[in-house]
Amino acid sequence: MSRPGPGQFGYLAGIGGLPVVLVYLAVNIAVIRVFRTEFRADFRLSRHLLIPAAASVVFLFPLWGILFPGSYTLTNLLPFIAFGWLLAGVIAAAMLRARRPATFAALGKSGSPGP
């Protein structure tokens, strides 16, 4: 049995990096959207628009590096693997929404402010 090396860690980090970047971008966009619509009274320009927008722009650089790596190796498959996991999550959420709508509706309410 061989010991794991730095190359293997690179593949695992690449697989995990894309979902982290995508989730971070999605959260930044969601913050902007939610505070512009549902929590309009609490909206602050710097906290709820400028900072998330700037962070999203910064995170476009690692996203570009993950999607378009400089060399052609197995690393090129990592976005497709991560997209497969993302698609599996979307399918699971759609099934939960169709089969148990009350549970699906309660998912985002546990950590949100308000009544």
C-alpha positions as CSV (number, residue, x, y, z in Angstrom):
1,M,0.0,0.0,0.0
2,S,1.5,3.3,-1.0
3,R,1.5,6.4,1.1
4,P,-0.4,9.5,0.0
5,G,1.7,12.2,-1.6
6,P,1.3,15.8,-2.3
7,G,-0.2,15.2,-5.7
8,Q,-3.1,13.2,-4.2
9,F,-3.7,16.0,-1.7
10,G,-3.8,18.5,-4.6
11,Y,-6.6,16.5,-6.3
12,L,-8.6,16.3,-3.1
13,A,-8.1,20.0,-2.4
14,G,-9.2,20.8,-6.0
15,I,-12.4,18.7,-5.6
16,G,-13.2,20.5,-2.3
17,G,-12.2,24.0,-3.5
18,L,-14.8,24.4,-6.2
19,P,-17.8,23.8,-4.0
20,V,-16.4,26.1,-1.4
21,V,-15.9,28.9,-3.9
22,L,-19.4,28.4,-5.4
23,V,-21.0,28.3,-2.0
24,Y,-19.2,31.5,-0.9
25,L,-20.3,33.2,-4.1
26,A,-23.9,32.1,-3.7
27,V,-24.0,33.3,0.0
28,N,-22.6,36.7,-1.0
29,I,-25.3,37.0,-3.8
30,A,-28.0,35.8,-1.4
31,V,-27.0,38.4,1.2
32,I,-27.3,41.2,-1.3
33,R,-30.7,39.8,-2.5
34,V,-32.2,39.1,0.9
35,F,-31.3,42.5,2.4
36,R,-32.5,44.3,-0.7
37,T,-35.9,42.6,-0.6
38,E,-37.0,40.8,2.7
39,F,-35.0,42.8,5.3
40,R,-35.1,46.2,3.6
41,A,-35.3,48.1,6.9
42,D,-32.0,46.5,8.0
43,F,-30.1,47.2,4.8
44,R,-26.8,48.9,5.1
45,L,-24.9,49.9,1.9
46,S,-21.4,48.9,3.0
47,R,-22.4,45.8,5.0
48,H,-25.0,44.3,2.7
49,L,-23.9,45.4,-0.8
50,L,-20.3,46.7,-1.1
51,I,-18.6,44.0,1.0
52,P,-20.4,41.0,-0.5
53,A,-20.0,42.4,-4.0
54,A,-16.2,43.0,-3.5
55,A,-15.8,39.5,-2.0
56,S,-17.6,38.0,-5.0
57,V,-15.3,39.8,-7.4
58,V,-12.2,38.6,-5.4
59,F,-13.5,35.0,-5.5
60,L,-13.9,35.0,-9.3
61,F,-10.1,34.6,-9.5
62,P,-9.8,31.2,-7.8
63,L,-13.0,30.2,-9.6
64,W,-11.3,31.0,-12.9
65,G,-8.1,29.1,-11.8
66,I,-10.2,26.0,-10.9
67,L,-12.2,26.0,-14.1
68,F,-9.3,26.7,-16.4
69,P,-6.1,25.2,-15.0
70,G,-2.9,26.0,-16.8
71,S,-2.0,22.4,-17.5
72,Y,-4.1,19.5,-18.8
73,T,-4.2,16.7,-16.2
74,L,-6.7,14.9,-14.1
75,T,-7.3,18.3,-12.4
76,N,-9.4,19.2,-15.4
77,L,-12.0,16.7,-14.3
78,L,-12.4,18.3,-10.9
79,P,-15.0,20.9,-11.9
80,F,-17.2,18.1,-13.4
81,I,-16.9,16.0,-10.2
82,A,-17.9,19.0,-8.1
83,F,-20.7,19.9,-10.5
84,G,-22.0,16.4,-10.1
85,W,-22.1,16.8,-6.3
86,L,-23.9,20.1,-6.8
87,L,-26.4,18.5,-9.1
88,A,-27.0,15.7,-6.6
89,G,-27.7,18.3,-3.9
90,V,-30.2,20.2,-6.2
91,I,-31.9,16.9,-7.0
92,A,-32.1,16.0,-3.3
93,A,-33.5,19.5,-2.5
94,A,-36.1,19.1,-5.3
95,M,-37.2,15.7,-4.0
96,L,-37.5,17.0,-0.4
97,R,-39.5,20.0,-1.7
98,A,-41.9,17.7,-3.6
99,R,-42.3,15.0,-0.9
100,R,-42.1,17.1,2.3
101,P,-42.8,20.8,1.5
102,A,-43.2,21.8,5.2
103,T,-39.7,20.4,6.0
104,F,-38.2,22.2,3.0
105,A,-39.9,25.5,3.9
106,A,-38.5,25.3,7.4
107,L,-34.9,24.7,6.2
108,G,-33.8,28.4,6.0
109,K,-35.8,29.6,9.0
110,S,-33.8,28.1,11.8
111,G,-31.0,30.7,11.5
112,S,-32.8,33.7,10.1
113,P,-33.7,36.7,12.2
114,G,-37.3,37.7,12.8
115,P,-40.5,36.1,14.0
